[in-house]
Amino acid sequence: MQRRTTKPLMKKIKGNHTQDMPAWKSKFRRSLVLMLSSLSIMLLTSQVTDLNQPMGEYLGQAPPGSTPELFAKDIIPDDLHSAPIFSPDGSVVYYKPLGNNGIMTMKKKNESWTSPVPLFVNDELDNSDDPCLNPSGDMLFFSSYNKEENREYIYYCLRKEAGNCTPEMPAGELNSLDLHWQISVANNGNIYSSSNGNIYRSRFEKGIYSKPVKLGPNINSDYSECTPYVSADESMLIFSRANDGKPDLFVSFRDDAGNWKEAIALGPEINTEHHEMCPSISPDGKYLFFLSSRGGLFSAYWVDAKVLDVRL
């Protein structure tokens, strides 16, 4: 008996299946292919973008030693009015470019840092400056220039996981002085600021700031002092002192009686023939940040905080 072959029949079935496919299925297949192709392009583009963003702690910078190093070149501007300030968990950084109208911020998400964006977008506070976090990191203090009154005021806002920073002026007499430039906040809420070449402290008691009081002669000299940074426990104060217009960084420590000792100039690795100002300590206590004009512009530098071990 002759065996029938099924191959022609199979070819016929296949041909009929292709020809008889409904139009909607054909369109769906083409749309699916197009969608998958677009998704692949988007994923590849996002991977390339992520490769261009800084990764890791401190904007991906290698930690410095005892010699100051330029911080985050080509990531943050070379010309600044405030040194970078990091949140306690290291996931947010704030800084103020010299030629910019306001504070800029970057955030770390999945180890990758976002591009910088303005902290404020409204016209009223587009001249925000001198960002400063309290030690716990839940309050951001900053200054803002009032054009009509031709002076700066201190504001603060609560940092929340979601939502914008809503500025408020602290209660009390904190803003009674014509302050200028950097401020610093201790654990107990006391604020250190400068006005007309002297450094002041305003006590925070029962939710109100007292009138700022000028610090003693071991801090305020016949020269000009400004840009103070105080440690969380108020045991150490770093600031700039200008001799003939050229500011250097000095540090002072409290004695057992709570008085500030004579301020000591930091070493020649820190203080050069150029301007050194705006000191701050990283939240983990490992690094000293400051601004220096040694490269021609007011750029951010950082160094191992052990350089502050200069107690008499």
N, C-alpha and C positions, 0 to 999 in steps of 0.2 A: 504494500500500500504506500502510495506517495505521501511523504510528510509535507504538510503545509508550513510555509515560513511566515513568521509574524513580523518580520522587519518592515515590509512595506506598510503594514497596518500601523505599526508604531510611528513611522514617519508621518503617516496621514493624520494620526491623532495629534501629534506634536504640532503639525502645521495648522490644523484646525483650531487648536488651543490658542495659538498665537494670534491667528486671524480673528478669532471670535472674542478676544479679551475686551471687556466693556471699556468704553472711552474714559469713564471716571477712574478706572484702575490705572490706565496708562498715564493719565494726568497726575494721579497720586504718586506713582512711581517717579515721574520726572520731578515733581515738587520735593519728594523726599530726598532724592539725589542732590538737588540744588540746596536744600536746607542743610544737609550734612556737609556739603562742600563749604558753605558759608560758615558753619560752626567750626570747622577745622581751621579756616583762615583766622577767625576770631581768636581761637585758642593759641594759635601760633603767634599772632600779634601780641596777645597779652603776655606770653612768655618772653618775647623780646623786650617788651616794656619793663617787665619785672627785672630782667637782667640789667637794665640801665638804672635801677633804683638802688640806693645804698641798703645794705643788709646788716643786721646784727646790732650789738650794743654800740652806743655812742656813734651812730651813723656809720658803723662799719670801720671805724678808725682803729689802727693798731695803738695800744696803750703807750704813752710816752714814759721816758725815764726821768732822770734828774735835770735834763736839758729841755727847755721849752720847745715845743713843736707847733707849727701852724696847724690849726684844727679844721678838718673837713674842707680842704681846699676844693673848689669847683662844685661843692654841694651847697654851702651857704656863702653869702657874699664876702668879698675881701674887705669891704669898708663897712664897719659896724658902729652903732652907737651904744650897744649893750652886748656883753658876752653871752653866749648861749646858756640857757637855763633849762635843766632837765627835770622832769617830774620824778618823784621818789621811786617809781617802778621803772623808770627809764624809757617809757613808751611815748613820751611827748617832749618836744623841745620848743622853746620860745627864743626869739632874738629880734633885734631891731636894726635893720639896715640903715646906714647913715643917710642915704639919699631917698629913703622910702618914707611914706607918710604914716606908717603904723607898724605894729608888732606883727611878725610873721610866725607861723607855727607849722610843725611837721609831726606826723604821728606814725608810730610803728605798728604795722598790722601783719601778722604772720611772718615776723622777722624782717619784713620789707618796709622801708620808710616811704611815706607818701610824698608827693611834691609839695613844696611850701605854698601856703595859702594865707591871706590876711586873717588875723584873729577877729577883727571887726570890719564890717562892710558898710556901716552907716556913716554918713558925713560927719556926724557929731564927734565921733571918736576915731577918725581916720588918722589922727596925729598921736595915737597912743605910743608910749615909750617906756623904757626901763622895766621890763617884766621881772617880777619877783614872786616866788612861791613861798608860802609858809612851810615849815619843816614837814608837816604832815601831808602837804600837797593838795589840800582840799580848798585852798583859797589862793587866788592869783591877785597880786597887787601890781599896780602900774601907775605911771604918771600920764597926764594929758595936758597939753598946752591950751590955755584959754586965750584966744586971740584978742577978745574985747578987753580983758583985764591984763593982758601981757604978762602972764605968769602961769606956772604949772600947779596942778592939783593932784593929790593922790586919790586913786580909786581902787576898788577891789571888786571881785566877783567870785561866786562860788563855782568851783569846777564840778560839773556833773558828767555822768557817763553819756548822757544824751542832752541835747539842747544847746543853745548858745550861751555865751558868757554875758550876763546882764549886769552892767556896771552900777556900783553904788558908792557913794562917798562915805568914808568912815565917820562915825559919830564922835563928837568932841572937838578938840582944838588941834588935831594933827596937822591940818592945813592952815594954821595961823601964820606960819612962816613962808617967806618967798623961797621955796625949796628949788633945788635943781639937781637933776641927774639921778643916780642910782639910790635905791632904798633897800633895806634888808629887814627881815622879820624874824624874831626869836620864837622859841616854843611857847612862851607865855603871852605872845602877841605884841610885845614891845617892838617899836619900829625905830630904826636908825636911819637918819637922812642927813642931808647937808644943805646949808644955806649961807650964801655970802662967804664962802671959804672956811666954814666951821661945821663940825659934825655934832648932831643933836640926837637925843633919845626922847621918845614919847612913850610914856607908860600906858599900858592897856589894863584898865581896871573896871570890872563890872560892865563890860561891853562898851566903854567909852575911853577915848584917848585923851590923855592930859596934854597940856601945853608942852611942846618940845623944850628940853633943857640942854644947854650947851655942855658938852663934856669937858673935863679938866685939862690942864696944861700938858699932861703927858700924851694927849691926843691932839688937841688944838694948840698949834704953835704960832709963831709970828709969820709962818708961811701960810699957804692955802691948802686946806684939807677937804676932800670930797670923796664920792663913790664908796661909801662904807659897806662892808659885809660883816655881819656878826654871826657867830656860830649859834646853833640851836639853843645851847645852854648859857649863852652870853659870857663864855669864858675866854673867847678870842675875838679880836676885832682886826680886820684887814682893811686898809684904806689907802688912798693915794695922797701924797703930800708934794706940792709943787714948790720947788726951789728955783727962783728966777724963771718961772713959767714952765719948767720941765718937770712933770709929775713922775714920782717913783712910788713903788708899793712898800708900805710899812705894815708891821704887825705888832699888836700889843696883847698882853695876857693879864687877866685879873689876878691879884694877890689874894691871900687868905682872908683879908679884910674886905674884899669885894671892890678894891680900887684898881683902876687901870695902871699897869706898869708903864715905864718909859717905852715908847714905840721904837722898834728896831727895823732898820731898812733891810729888805731882802737882798740876797747876794747879787753879784754882777751877772749871773746867768739870767736873772729875772729883770733887774733894773739895768737898762742900757743907757746910751746917750740919747735915746729916743723917749717917747711918751709911753708910760705903763699905767693903766687905770682899770677900773671896773672889775675888781676881783670877785670871785665866788668859788665855793667848794662844791664839788659834785655831791649828790645825795648820798652816795655810798662812802663819802669821805676820802676817796682815793686820789682825786685830782684837783688841782687848782687851775681854774680858768681865769683869763684876764685878757684885756685888750692891749695891744702894743702897736706902735707905728714903726717898728724896726724894719718892716718890709716896704715902707713908703705909704701904706694906708693903715687905718685903724682896724687891724685884723684880730681874730680870736686865736689865742694860743692856749695850750694846756701843758701841764707838767705834773710829775708825781708830787702829791701833797706833802711828802716828807721834807720838801724844801722849807716848810714852815716850822720845822723843829729847830728854832733859833733862840730858845729861851735863855735868858741871862742866868 
